[in-house]
Amino acid sequence: MKKNDSQLRFVPAIVLLLAIVGCASTPAPQTTAAQAKPAGRHSDDASSSTRLASSFDDAVRRGDTAWQGGNTDLALYLYVQALSFQPRDVNTLGKIGSIHQGLGNLDLARKAYELAATTAPDDARATSHLGLVMLAQGDLDGADTWLRKSIAVDSGNWRIYDALGLIAQRRGHYDDALLFLQRASTLAPSAPGPLLHRGSVQLAKGDYAIAAATLQQCLQLRQTTDAWRMLGEAQAHQGEYSKALTSLSQALDIPQAYNAVGEVALNNHDNKVALDYFQRATEESPVYFVEAQRNVAIAREKLNAVTVARH
């Protein structure tokens, strides 16, 4: 047995799983016709890219080249060879996690980041990556724990504060969320994400004027449908229905925008306004708009109830 074959046996089984998932055998290098070499040039033969690494540095170097070239299977194959020389190398584990995260394999990314974070709990990059993947999976408690570990080491990473703000928002702790998100915006004033998330929290709190101002700031940095939609909702709650329609039409089709404004107007007890918008939603829709038709009936019923009560 070759020395490197023997070394691979000592890599933890979970690391092997992380590296070779989806690959039934040694990955074939990705080549193009332009990269093909004439017969007889064995030194640059394609099979050389999958030869066993001679050292940790050799494996990492070739793995990085494969990853940069888009060959993630080959990169994983080479990174696991790097781990055969240094089984708990945090950077290599992080690269394996990043590849799987990029491929949408969050469970595998989490396992790689867990190995890295438990190996180096004072490594802010490892702990933050683990926390962010946990958040993406909906594990709020786990994400909160690891992100706080990360922030204790690196208090200048705005993404950590942004993520902690999202966790607080999902828990209904709006004031805490706003503190975290304000810190994120202070650290990264040109990042639209924290502004978008702050607007969302302010909207949830019912601070509609403040939310509208925050979301307008966000839109100055980046035009997103989420920001337009939430801005329209904030404007409608303030009774600025025409502005709300303009904003919502940037995120929804016209019938849906009319219907959305009508729903907020109905919530504001502006029943006649609501009826007008619901009717416009049905008129603008090229097909039968079930929700808008139902809302027309609800608005008419509320108007009739108000008329009866006055008499």
C-alpha positions in Angstrom: 0.0 0.0 0.0 1.3 3.5 -0.9 2.1 5.8 2.0 -0.7 8.2 1.0 -3.3 5.4 0.8 -2.3 4.5 4.4 -2.6 8.1 5.5 -6.1 8.5 4.1 -7.3 5.7 6.5 -6.7 8.0 9.4 -8.9 10.8 8.3 -12.0 10.9 10.4 -14.9 9.2 8.6 -17.1 12.3 8.8 -14.4 14.2 6.9 -14.4 11.6 4.2 -18.1 11.8 3.9 -18.0 15.6 3.6 -15.4 15.4 0.9 -16.6 12.6 -1.3 -20.4 12.9 -1.1 -21.9 12.6 -4.5 -18.8 11.1 -6.0 -18.9 7.3 -6.4 -15.2 7.1 -7.2 -12.1 9.3 -7.8 -13.4 12.4 -9.6 -12.4 12.9 -13.2 -10.8 16.2 -14.0 -12.9 18.7 -16.0 -11.2 19.4 -19.3 -12.1 21.0 -22.6 -11.0 20.2 -26.1 -8.7 23.2 -26.0 -7.0 21.8 -22.9 -6.4 18.3 -24.4 -2.7 17.4 -24.8 -1.2 15.5 -27.8 -0.4 11.8 -27.2 3.0 11.3 -25.7 3.0 14.3 -23.3 2.6 12.4 -20.1 3.8 15.1 -17.7 0.7 17.1 -18.3 -1.7 14.2 -18.8 -5.2 14.8 -17.3 -4.9 11.9 -15.0 -2.1 13.7 -13.1 -4.7 16.0 -11.5 -6.1 13.1 -9.5 -2.8 11.6 -8.4 -2.4 11.4 -4.6 -0.8 14.4 -3.1 2.7 14.3 -1.9 2.2 16.7 0.9 -0.3 18.9 2.7 0.8 22.0 0.7 0.6 20.0 -2.6 -3.0 18.9 -1.9 -4.1 22.4 -0.8 -2.5 24.1 -3.8 -4.1 21.7 -6.3 -7.4 21.8 -4.5 -7.5 25.6 -4.6 -6.7 25.5 -8.3 -9.5 23.0 -8.9 -12.0 25.0 -6.9 -11.0 28.2 -8.7 -11.6 26.4 -12.0 -15.1 25.3 -10.9 -14.2 21.6 -10.4 -15.7 21.2 -6.9 -15.6 17.3 -7.0 -11.9 17.4 -7.6 -11.3 20.1 -5.1 -13.1 18.1 -2.4 -11.1 15.0 -3.4 -7.8 17.0 -3.0 -8.8 18.7 0.3 -9.5 15.4 1.9 -6.0 14.4 0.9 -4.8 17.5 2.6 -6.6 16.4 5.8 -4.8 13.1 5.6 -1.7 15.1 6.5 -3.3 17.5 8.9 -6.7 16.1 9.9 -7.9 19.1 11.9 -6.7 21.9 9.7 -9.3 24.6 10.2 -8.8 26.4 6.8 -9.2 23.2 4.8 -12.3 22.2 6.8 -13.6 25.7 6.1 -13.0 25.3 2.4 -14.9 22.0 2.4 -17.8 23.7 4.2 -17.8 26.6 1.8 -18.0 24.3 -1.2 -20.9 22.4 0.2 -22.6 25.6 1.3 -22.3 26.9 -2.3 -23.8 23.7 -3.6 -26.7 24.0 -1.2 -25.6 21.0 0.9 -26.2 22.8 4.2 -26.1 19.7 6.4 -22.7 18.8 5.0 -21.5 22.4 5.3 -22.6 22.4 8.9 -20.7 19.3 9.7 -17.5 20.7 8.2 -17.9 24.0 10.0 -18.7 22.2 13.2 -15.4 20.3 13.0 -13.6 23.6 12.3 -15.3 25.5 15.0 -14.9 22.9 17.7 -11.2 22.5 16.7 -10.7 26.3 16.9 -13.5 27.9 19.0 -11.5 31.2 19.0 -11.5 31.3 15.2 -14.1 34.0 14.3 -14.3 32.9 10.7 -15.1 29.3 11.6 -17.6 30.1 14.3 -19.4 32.7 12.2 -19.7 30.4 9.2 -21.2 27.7 11.5 -23.6 30.2 13.0 -24.7 31.5 9.6 -25.4 28.0 8.3 -27.4 27.2 11.4 -29.4 30.3 10.9 -30.1 29.3 7.3 -31.4 26.0 8.7 -33.6 27.7 11.2 -31.6 26.6 14.2 -31.9 29.9 16.1 -30.4 28.6 19.4 -27.4 27.1 17.8 -26.8 30.1 15.5 -27.1 32.5 18.4 -24.5 30.5 20.5 -21.9 30.4 17.7 -22.4 33.9 16.4 -22.0 35.3 19.9 -18.7 33.3 20.2 -17.6 34.8 16.9 -18.5 38.4 17.9 -16.5 38.1 21.1 -13.4 37.5 19.0 -14.3 39.8 16.0 -16.5 42.6 16.9 -16.0 44.3 13.6 -17.9 41.9 11.3 -21.2 43.5 10.3 -22.6 40.3 9.0 -22.6 38.8 12.5 -24.6 41.7 13.9 -27.0 41.5 11.0 -27.5 37.7 11.6 -28.0 38.3 15.3 -30.6 41.0 14.4 -32.5 38.5 12.3 -32.5 35.9 15.1 -33.8 38.5 17.6 -36.5 39.5 15.1 -37.6 35.9 14.6 -37.9 35.6 18.4 -40.0 38.7 18.5 -37.3 40.7 20.4 -37.7 43.8 18.2 -35.7 46.2 20.3 -32.7 43.9 20.6 -33.0 43.3 16.8 -32.8 47.0 16.1 -29.7 47.4 18.2 -27.9 44.6 16.4 -29.0 45.9 13.0 -28.1 49.5 13.8 -24.6 48.3 14.7 -24.4 46.4 11.4 -25.3 49.5 9.5 -22.7 51.6 11.4 -20.0 49.1 10.5 -21.2 48.8 6.9 -23.1 51.9 5.9 -23.1 51.0 2.2 -24.6 47.5 2.8 -28.4 47.4 2.0 -29.1 44.2 4.0 -29.1 45.7 7.5 -31.3 48.6 6.3 -33.8 46.2 4.7 -33.9 44.1 7.9 -34.3 47.2 10.1 -37.2 48.3 7.9 -38.8 44.9 8.3 -38.5 45.1 12.1 -39.8 48.7 12.2 -42.8 47.6 10.1 -43.5 44.7 12.4 -43.4 47.1 15.4 -45.9 49.4 13.6 -43.4 52.3 13.3 -44.6 52.9 9.8 -43.0 56.4 9.2 -39.6 55.3 10.5 -39.9 52.0 8.5 -40.6 54.0 5.3 -37.6 56.3 5.8 -35.3 53.3 6.4 -36.6 51.4 3.4 -36.1 54.5 1.2 -32.5 54.6 2.4 -32.2 50.9 1.4 -33.6 51.5 -2.0 -31.0 54.3 -2.6 -28.3 51.6 -2.2 -30.1 48.7 -4.0 -33.4 48.3 -5.8 -35.0 45.1 -4.5 -38.6 43.8 -4.7 -38.6 43.2 -0.9 -37.7 46.8 -0.1 -40.4 48.1 -2.6 -43.0 45.8 -1.2 -42.3 46.7 2.4 -42.2 50.4 1.6 -45.5 50.2 -0.1 -47.0 48.4 3.0 -45.6 51.1 5.3 -47.0 53.9 3.1 -50.4 52.2 2.9 -50.6 51.9 6.7 -50.0 55.7 6.9 -52.9 56.2 4.5 -50.6 57.2 1.6 -52.5 54.9 -0.7 -51.4 56.4 -4.0 -47.7 56.3 -3.0 -48.2 52.8 -1.7 -49.6 51.7 -5.1 -46.6 53.2 -6.9 -44.2 51.4 -4.6 -46.0 48.1 -4.6 -46.2 48.1 -8.4 -42.4 47.8 -8.4 -42.7 44.4 -6.6 -46.1 43.0 -7.7 -48.2 43.0 -10.8 -50.8 45.7 -11.0 -53.8 43.7 -9.9 -51.9 42.4 -6.9 -50.7 45.9 -6.0 -54.2 47.2 -6.0 -55.4 44.3 -3.9 -52.5 44.7 -1.4 -53.3 48.4 -0.9 -57.0 47.6 -0.5 -56.2 45.1 2.2 -54.3 47.6 4.2 -57.0 50.2 3.7 -59.5 47.7 5.0 -57.3 47.2 8.0 -57.3 51.0 8.4 -61.1 50.9 8.4 -61.1 53.0 5.2 -63.7 50.8 3.7 -64.7 52.9 0.7 -61.0 53.3 -0.3 -60.6 49.6 0.1 -63.6 48.8 -2.1 -62.3 51.1 -4.8 -58.9 49.4 -4.8 -60.4 45.9 -4.8 -62.6 46.8 -7.7 -59.6 48.2 -9.6 -57.8 44.9 -8.9 -60.6 42.9 -10.5 -60.7 45.3 -13.5 -57.0 45.2 -14.1 -56.7 41.4 -13.8 -56.7 39.5 -17.1 -58.2 36.5 -15.4 -60.7 36.0 -12.6 -59.0 37.3 -9.4 -60.6 35.2 -6.7 -59.0 37.0 -3.7 -59.9 40.4 -5.0 -63.5 39.4 -5.7 -63.7 38.0 -2.2 -62.3 41.3 -0.8 -64.8 43.3 -2.8 -67.6 41.4 -1.0 -66.0 41.9 2.4 -65.5 45.7 1.8 -69.2 46.0 0.7 -70.3 44.2 3.7 -68.4 46.5 6.0 -69.7 49.6 4.2 -73.3 48.3 4.6 -72.7 47.5 8.2 -71.5 51.1 8.8 -74.6 52.5 7.0 -77.0 50.4 9.0 -75.3 51.4 12.2 -75.7 55.1 11.4 -79.4 54.6 10.9 
